[in-house]
Amino acid sequence: MAGLVAQNYAEALFELANECGKADHFKEALCALDETVNNNEELKQFLKHPKIEKKEKKAVLCQIMGQEDPYLLHFISLLIDKSRFAHFSEIVKVFIKKYNALHDIEVAYVQSARALSDEEKDALQKMLEKHTGKTIEMKTSIHKELIAGVRIKINDEVLDNSAAKRLEKMKESVINTTL
């Protein structure tokens, strides 16, 4: 049921955002609120607590969002009133998926053994955009177990050029030749 709830609310909000010409702004504001809520365990517990009145929850979220778009503030209030705020992160994910599909954007999850420089990120992004024919939004993370190189995941496609993967292939090759 949670998937259907998120789908329905995200679709309604996405239609509203497009009608108002504010899809970019909505995406940015939703992501910022989602990050704030997910990175603050105390806030998360406050919003989940059944004994805290909805009015208090709405006041806190409106304070966090500040002078945000009235449509977004109303949407957040609606989620609280309908006891659907627990699905907020899912709603944001569906909204972003719809936004990305409309704007021909692919998300690339890039894992590297060390932090990539800005030049390396730019070169990698250009290479991935050429490879996919779409605009690439990169999400980078560091995984020291890769030893060196990068592992990239776009949708179901994985491009693994890490030293760990190359060592694994060498090991398999050695085992296969000795048998």
C-alpha positions as CSV (number, residue, x, y, z in Angstrom):
1,M,0.0,0.0,0.0
2,A,2.8,2.4,0.8
3,G,4.0,2.3,-2.8
4,L,0.6,3.2,-4.1
5,V,0.2,6.0,-1.6
6,A,3.6,7.5,-2.6
7,Q,2.7,7.1,-6.2
8,N,-0.6,8.9,-6.0
9,Y,0.6,11.8,-3.9
10,A,3.8,12.2,-6.0
11,E,1.8,12.2,-9.2
12,A,-0.6,14.9,-7.9
13,L,2.2,17.1,-6.6
14,F,4.2,16.6,-9.9
15,E,1.2,17.7,-11.9
16,L,0.7,20.7,-9.7
17,A,4.4,21.6,-10.0
18,N,4.3,21.4,-13.8
19,E,1.1,23.5,-14.0
20,C,2.7,26.2,-11.8
21,G,6.0,26.0,-13.7
22,K,7.8,25.3,-10.4
23,A,9.0,21.7,-10.9
24,D,12.6,22.7,-10.4
25,H,11.9,24.6,-7.2
26,F,9.6,21.8,-5.9
27,K,12.3,19.2,-6.5
28,E,14.9,21.3,-4.7
29,A,12.7,22.1,-1.7
30,L,11.4,18.5,-1.4
31,C,15.0,17.1,-1.4
32,A,16.1,19.6,1.2
33,L,13.2,18.8,3.5
34,D,13.7,15.0,3.0
35,E,17.4,15.4,3.8
36,T,16.7,17.5,6.9
37,V,14.2,14.9,8.2
38,N,16.3,11.9,7.4
39,N,19.5,13.4,9.0
40,N,17.7,14.4,12.3
41,E,16.6,11.4,14.3
42,E,15.0,13.6,17.0
43,L,12.8,15.3,14.3
44,K,11.9,11.9,12.8
45,Q,10.7,10.6,16.1
46,F,8.8,13.8,16.8
47,L,7.0,13.5,13.5
48,K,6.2,9.8,14.1
49,H,5.0,10.2,17.6
50,P,1.2,9.5,17.8
51,K,0.6,11.6,20.9
52,I,2.0,14.8,19.4
53,E,-0.8,16.9,17.8
54,K,-0.8,17.3,14.0
55,K,-1.0,21.1,14.5
56,E,2.4,21.0,16.4
57,K,3.9,18.8,13.6
58,K,2.7,21.1,10.9
59,A,4.1,24.2,12.8
60,V,7.5,22.6,13.1
61,L,7.7,21.6,9.5
62,C,6.5,25.0,8.4
63,Q,9.1,26.6,10.5
64,I,11.8,24.4,9.0
65,M,10.6,25.2,5.5
66,G,10.4,28.9,6.2
67,Q,8.8,31.2,3.6
68,E,8.4,28.3,1.1
69,D,5.9,28.1,-1.7
70,P,2.3,28.0,-0.3
71,Y,1.5,25.0,-2.5
72,L,4.3,23.0,-0.9
73,L,3.4,24.1,2.6
74,H,-0.2,23.1,2.0
75,F,1.0,19.7,0.6
76,I,3.1,19.0,3.7
77,S,0.1,20.0,5.9
78,L,-2.1,17.7,3.9
79,L,0.3,14.8,4.4
80,I,0.3,15.5,8.2
81,D,-3.5,15.8,8.3
82,K,-4.0,12.6,6.4
83,S,-1.4,10.8,8.5
84,R,0.7,10.2,5.3
85,F,3.9,12.0,6.3
86,A,5.5,8.6,7.0
87,H,5.6,8.1,3.2
88,F,7.3,11.4,2.6
89,S,10.6,10.0,1.5
90,E,8.9,7.6,-0.9
91,I,6.9,10.5,-2.3
92,V,10.0,12.5,-2.9
93,K,11.7,9.5,-4.7
94,V,8.7,9.1,-7.0
95,F,8.6,12.8,-7.6
96,I,12.3,12.9,-8.5
97,K,11.8,9.8,-10.8
98,K,9.0,11.6,-12.7
99,Y,11.1,14.8,-12.9
100,N,14.1,13.0,-14.2
101,A,12.1,11.1,-16.8
102,L,10.5,14.3,-18.1
103,H,13.9,16.1,-18.2
104,D,15.8,13.1,-19.7
105,I,18.1,12.8,-16.6
106,E,19.8,9.6,-15.4
107,V,21.3,9.1,-12.0
108,A,24.7,7.5,-11.9
109,Y,25.9,6.1,-8.6
110,V,29.7,6.3,-8.6
111,Q,31.8,4.5,-6.1
112,S,35.5,5.2,-5.9
113,A,38.4,4.2,-3.7
114,R,39.2,7.8,-3.0
115,A,37.5,11.2,-3.4
116,L,37.4,12.3,-7.1
117,S,38.7,15.7,-8.1
118,D,36.3,18.1,-9.8
119,E,38.2,17.5,-13.1
120,E,37.7,13.8,-12.7
121,K,34.0,14.2,-11.9
122,D,33.6,16.4,-15.0
123,A,35.4,14.0,-17.3
124,L,33.4,11.1,-15.9
125,Q,30.1,12.9,-16.3
126,K,30.9,13.8,-19.9
127,M,31.8,10.3,-20.7
128,L,28.6,8.9,-19.1
129,E,26.5,11.5,-20.9
130,K,28.1,10.4,-24.2
131,H,27.5,6.8,-23.2
132,T,23.8,7.2,-22.3
133,G,22.8,10.1,-24.5
134,K,21.2,11.7,-21.4
135,T,22.0,14.3,-18.8
136,I,23.8,12.6,-15.9
137,E,23.3,13.5,-12.2
138,M,26.2,11.8,-10.3
139,K,25.9,10.6,-6.7
140,T,29.4,9.8,-5.5
141,S,30.6,7.8,-2.5
142,I,33.9,6.5,-1.3
143,H,34.5,2.7,-0.9
144,K,38.1,2.0,0.1
145,E,37.6,-1.8,-0.5
146,L,37.7,-1.0,-4.3
147,I,41.4,-0.4,-3.8
148,A,41.5,1.8,-6.9
149,G,39.3,2.7,-9.8
150,V,35.5,3.2,-9.9
151,R,32.3,1.3,-10.0
152,I,29.3,3.0,-11.7
153,K,25.7,2.0,-11.5
154,I,23.1,3.5,-13.9
155,N,19.7,1.8,-13.6
156,D,20.5,-1.9,-14.0
157,E,23.9,-1.4,-15.7
158,V,27.1,-1.7,-13.7
159,L,30.4,-0.6,-15.0
160,D,33.1,-1.9,-12.7
161,N,36.7,-0.8,-13.4
162,S,37.9,-1.2,-9.8
163,A,41.2,-2.8,-8.9
164,A,39.2,-5.2,-6.6
165,K,37.2,-6.4,-9.6
166,R,40.3,-6.8,-11.8
167,L,42.0,-8.8,-9.1
168,E,39.0,-11.0,-8.8
169,K,39.0,-11.6,-12.5
170,M,42.8,-12.5,-12.4
171,K,42.1,-14.9,-9.5
172,E,39.3,-16.6,-11.5
173,S,41.6,-16.8,-14.5
174,V,44.4,-18.4,-12.5
175,I,42.0,-20.9,-10.9
176,N,40.5,-21.8,-14.3
177,T,43.9,-22.3,-16.0
178,T,45.2,-24.6,-13.1
179,L,42.2,-26.9,-13.3
